[in-house]
Amino acid sequence: MDLTALPNGDQDILGAVAEGLLNCLRDAERVVLVANNPAIAAMDFDALALGPRDVVVSFNACIKWPLLSSRWTNVFVHGFNAPDHYFFGLPYSPELQALWRNPLARCFTVLVGVADAMSALADVTLLRERIPLPALWNYPLARADGKRFVGPTTGFNALVLFDWLRREQGLHYRLMTLGYSNEAGKLWSGHAWDYERAWLAAADVETLALHKRPWWQRLLKRR
């Protein structure tokens, strides 16, 4: 596949990644991608025993912000809503802004799916829509009934990107996912979930299981 012959296929992915983020990845032991899954609990984070050489990747609205800390590097990935010209999850909530202002914090922003002309800031990774990586270029366009998919989830874009960076740069971090599952209920049908999960199952990525909640917590949730 000649990616350079396709729209946005000429992107310099490595050149777009902020140098500060690349430096953190070069020293990282683990890169943990955390889904916006309400079933993720504090005990799931605590079990990881995250430290200064770990990188935690959050997405869009970052609903698990109360679990984040300046003890590790935080990367925030935001997908672009092309019809309405905004990034999901921006601007940040006051709580996340406080984390960014912490002098001990190491925080980075990654913007994916950009469809408008934009100039990236020095510490912002800016990637246009259709990132030219095979797993993303081969993403299904439509379901069996003909209804079109909107494209990869923000989390899948990031997963493929960090997997490619690890191999392209010969980095040695363990790539892990937390909450890339469906404990919280129905998934939106706009994405090709079967395709994304099949890729994840075949990739060199560790899928972390969530801890089971006590029976009384599950009962309260049903009520």
N, C-alpha and C positions, 0 to 999 in steps of 0.2 A: 504494500500500500504506500503510494507516494503522498505522504501527509502534506508536503509543501504545496501540492496541487489543489488542496481542498481549502475552503474558507477558514481562515485563522490557523491553518496548518503550519504556517511559517513562524509560529510563536517560539521564542527562545525561552523555554521553561526555566532552565537553570539560571539564565540571566535575569529572570523576573523575580527569583526568590531573594528576599532581603539578606544581605551578607550577615547581619547579626543573627538571624534565624539559622542560616547555614552553619555558623560557628557553634551554636547551641546543639544542633543536630550532630555535628562532628564529635562532640563530647558526650552525647546522650547515651544512657544505658537503655532506657525504654521510652517509647513514644506511645502514649495511651490515648486512643480516640474515644471520647465519651459521648454517647448518643443522648438526644433529648428524650430520654425514656423515663417517665415518672416512677417506674419501678426501681430505679437505682437508689440505693439508700447509703447513708453515711458509713455503714459497716462494709459496704463494697469498696469504698475509697480507703477506709482504714486498713483493710486487708492487704492493700497494695504496698503500704509503708513507703509512700512516695518521698523522694529526696531531691537534692539540688541537681542531680544529673538526669532527672526524669523530665519529660515534656508531656503536658496534658493538653489535648486538642479538644476544644468545644465548638459548638456550631450555632449559628443564627441567634435565636432568642436566649440560648445558654441557660436553660431552666435550672440547671444544677449549679448555678453560681455560688450558692451558700457553701458548697463543698470545696471550692477553689481556695488556693493559698499562695502566698509569695514564696513558699519553701521550694517550689519547683517552677519551671518555665511554663507559661501559659500561652497557647496559641489560639486565636479566635478566628474561625473561618466563617465568612458570610457569603451566601449566595445572592445573586442579582435577580431582582424581579424586573424583567425587561419591559413588560407592558406598563408598569407604573413607575419605572425608573428609580428604584430605591433598593438598598441592600437589607435583607432580612436581619433583624437584630440590631440595626443601627438607627438612631444613636444609642449608646450604651445606657443602661440604667444607672442611677446614682451609686448603687452598690458596686457595680463593675468599674465605674469611673474611679471610685475610691481605691480599688485594687490597682488600677493603672497608675494612680498617683503615689502609691507606696514606693518609697525610694529603694526598697529591697526587691521589688517585683521585677521580673523579666517577662514582658508581655509583647506579643507580636500579632499583627493583623494580616490575614490572607483574604483577598477578595477574589471570588471565582464567578465565572459566567458573565463577565462584563460585556455588555453589548454597546454601550455608549463610548464615545471618545473620552478618555480620561488620562491624566498624567499621574503616575504613582509617586507617593512620597518615598523618601529614602528608606524608611523602615517598614513599608507596606509592600507585601507581595501581591501583584496585580496580574491576574490571568484572565484572558478573554474567554468567551464561550467556545465550546468545543476544544478543550485542551487536547493537543495532538498526542495522545497516548492510546495504544490499541484498545485497551479495555473500555475507554470512553468513546472512541470513534466507532466501535462495534456495538454500542449500546442500542437495544431495540428501539425502533421508531414507533411501532404501533402494536397493539394487542391483536389477538386473533379476530376480534369483532371489528377491527379497523380503527378503533378509537386510538388516537395518538397519545404517546407518552410525552410528558413535558421535558423529559431528560433525566440525567442522573441526579440523585439526591446530593445535597451539599456534603453529607458524610461520605458518600461513595467517591465523589470528586477528590476529597481530601485523602481518603484511604489509598486510592490509586496513585495520587501524587506522592505521598510519603513512602509508599512502596517503591516507586520509581526512583526517588531521590536516594534511597538507601542503596539500591543496586547501581545506579549511575555513578554515585560518588564513593562506592565501596565502603559505606558506613556500616557500623556493627550494632546499631540499636535494635532491640526487640520491638517489633510492631505489634500492638495489642489493641483489641476493641472491647469496650465495656458497654453493655446495653444494646448491642446491635441485634436485637431480638424483639419478640412481640408480647412480652408479659403485660403490657399496658393496654392492649386492646386492638381495635381495627386499625390497619394501616391505610393511608390515603392511596387511592388507586392510580394516581398520576405518575407513579414511578414503576419501573420494571423490577419489582422486589425479587422475583425468582432469579433473574439474571444477576443482580447484585449479590445475592446470597450464594449462588453457585460459584461466582468468582471468588468470594471470600473463603468458601470451603476448600477451594483448590490452591489458594495462595499461602505463602509463608507468613501467616498472620495468626497470632494466638487469640482465640475467642474466650473471653473471661465469663464464666457463669456467675449470675447474680445469686447472692445468698437468699435462701428461703426465709420469708418473714414468719414470725410466730403466728400460730393459728388465730390468736385473738386480733392481730392486726389485719389479717386477711378478712376476718369476719366484719370488722368495722368498715373496711373498704367497700364490701358488698352492700352495706347499709347506706 
